[in-house]
Amino acid sequence: MIVELGDEVKAWGVYPGGQSGNPGSKYYDMMVSQWSEGKYNSLFFMKNKDDRSQEVLFDLKMGKK
């Protein structure tokens, strides 16, 4: 992850070991090549929980049953 701090935060990142970090996952090494080549994805840094200035692919809400 690379983060540029300033008036507007900008960030780039990639998950070389998959989002779960579980080496048993079939997706574990999916982005290792991308990471080793320095090809990072632009990350959306939300200013608050309702910030929709960029596309949000999904919204996960967790709570007690």
C-alpha positions as protocol buffer text, in pm:
chain_id: "A"
residue {
  index: 1
  type: MET
  ca { x: 0 y: 0 z: 0 }
}
residue {
  index: 2
  type: ILE
  ca { x: 121 y: 349 z: -86 }
}
residue {
  index: 3
  type: VAL
  ca { x: -51 y: 650 z: 71 }
}
residue {
  index: 4
  type: GLU
  ca { x: 0 y: 1015 z: -21 }
}
residue {
  index: 5
  type: LEU
  ca { x: -104 y: 1238 z: 269 }
}
residue {
  index: 6
  type: GLY
  ca { x: -216 y: 1594 z: 206 }
}
residue {
  index: 7
  type: ASP
  ca { x: -532 y: 1800 z: 172 }
}
residue {
  index: 8
  type: GLU
  ca { x: -678 y: 1510 z: -25 }
}
residue {
  index: 9
  type: VAL
  ca { x: -556 y: 1160 z: 68 }
}
residue {
  index: 10
  type: LYS
  ca { x: -463 y: 940 z: -227 }
}
residue {
  index: 11
  type: ALA
  ca { x: -382 y: 570 z: -193 }
}
residue {
  index: 12
  type: TRP
  ca { x: -283 y: 271 z: -407 }
}
residue {
  index: 13
  type: GLY
  ca { x: -257 y: -92 z: -306 }
}
residue {
  index: 14
  type: VAL
  ca { x: -269 y: -459 z: -395 }
}
residue {
  index: 15
  type: TYR
  ca { x: -324 y: -776 z: -189 }
}
residue {
  index: 16
  type: PRO
  ca { x: -34 y: -1008 z: -290 }
}
residue {
  index: 17
  type: GLY
  ca { x: -156 y: -1280 z: -50 }
}
residue {
  index: 18
  type: GLY
  ca { x: -527 y: -1238 z: -122 }
}
residue {
  index: 19
  type: GLN
  ca { x: -769 y: -1039 z: 95 }
}
residue {
  index: 20
  type: SER
  ca { x: -800 y: -1319 z: 350 }
}
residue {
  index: 21
  type: GLY
  ca { x: -424 y: -1375 z: 381 }
}
residue {
  index: 22
  type: ASN
  ca { x: -503 y: -1747 z: 411 }
}
residue {
  index: 23
  type: PRO
  ca { x: -229 y: -1950 z: 237 }
}
residue {
  index: 24
  type: GLY
  ca { x: -479 y: -2235 z: 195 }
}
residue {
  index: 25
  type: SER
  ca { x: -705 y: -2021 z: -24 }
}
residue {
  index: 26
  type: LYS
  ca { x: -705 y: -2090 z: -398 }
}
residue {
  index: 27
  type: TYR
  ca { x: -691 y: -1709 z: -444 }
}
residue {
  index: 28
  type: TYR
  ca { x: -383 y: -1662 z: -221 }
}
residue {
  index: 29
  type: ASP
  ca { x: -131 y: -1601 z: -502 }
}
residue {
  index: 30
  type: MET
  ca { x: -376 y: -1439 z: -745 }
}
residue {
  index: 31
  type: MET
  ca { x: -212 y: -1092 z: -732 }
}
residue {
  index: 32
  type: VAL
  ca { x: 153 y: -1178 z: -659 }
}
residue {
  index: 33
  type: SER
  ca { x: 261 y: -1100 z: -1017 }
}
residue {
  index: 34
  type: GLN
  ca { x: 76 y: -767 z: -1012 }
}
residue {
  index: 35
  type: TRP
  ca { x: 240 y: -679 z: -678 }
}
residue {
  index: 36
  type: SER
  ca { x: 592 y: -782 z: -791 }
}
residue {
  index: 37
  type: GLU
  ca { x: 557 y: -566 z: -1104 }
}
residue {
  index: 38
  type: GLY
  ca { x: 457 y: -265 z: -891 }
}
residue {
  index: 39
  type: LYS
  ca { x: 112 y: -242 z: -1051 }
}
residue {
  index: 40
  type: TYR
  ca { x: -103 y: -106 z: -771 }
}
residue {
  index: 41
  type: ASN
  ca { x: -477 y: -32 z: -781 }
}
residue {
  index: 42
  type: SER
  ca { x: -613 y: 311 z: -695 }
}
residue {
  index: 43
  type: LEU
  ca { x: -798 y: 290 z: -361 }
}
residue {
  index: 44
  type: PHE
  ca { x: -1108 y: 489 z: -267 }
}
residue {
  index: 45
  type: PHE
  ca { x: -1048 y: 676 z: 60 }
}
residue {
  index: 46
  type: MET
  ca { x: -1393 y: 762 z: 198 }
}
residue {
  index: 47
  type: LYS
  ca { x: -1417 y: 1094 z: 381 }
}
residue {
  index: 48
  type: ASN
  ca { x: -1710 y: 964 z: 589 }
}
residue {
  index: 49
  type: LYS
  ca { x: -1944 y: 662 z: 598 }
}
residue {
  index: 50
  type: ASP
  ca { x: -2188 y: 822 z: 352 }
}
residue {
  index: 51
  type: ASP
  ca { x: -1924 y: 933 z: 95 }
}
residue {
  index: 52
  type: ARG
  ca { x: -2034 y: 809 z: -247 }
}
residue {
  index: 53
  type: SER
  ca { x: -1812 y: 1039 z: -457 }
}
residue {
  index: 54
  type: GLN
  ca { x: -1675 y: 725 z: -627 }
}
residue {
  index: 55
  type: GLU
  ca { x: -1841 y: 396 z: -715 }
}
residue {
  index: 56
  type: VAL
  ca { x: -1887 y: 161 z: -418 }
}
residue {
  index: 57
  type: LEU
  ca { x: -1910 y: -202 z: -534 }
}
residue {
  index: 58
  type: PHE
  ca { x: -2079 y: -333 z: -219 }
}
residue {
  index: 59
  type: ASP
  ca { x: -2162 y: -226 z: 133 }
}
residue {
  index: 60
  type: LEU
  ca { x: -2134 y: -482 z: 413 }
}
residue {
  index: 61
  type: LYS
  ca { x: -2303 y: -413 z: 746 }
}
residue {
  index: 62
  type: MET
  ca { x: -2232 y: -641 z: 1036 }
}
residue {
  index: 63
  type: GLY
  ca { x: -2438 y: -672 z: 1349 }
}
residue {
  index: 64
  type: LYS
  ca { x: -2554 y: -906 z: 1620 }
}
residue {
  index: 65
  type: LYS
  ca { x: -2840 y: -1146 z: 1555 }
}
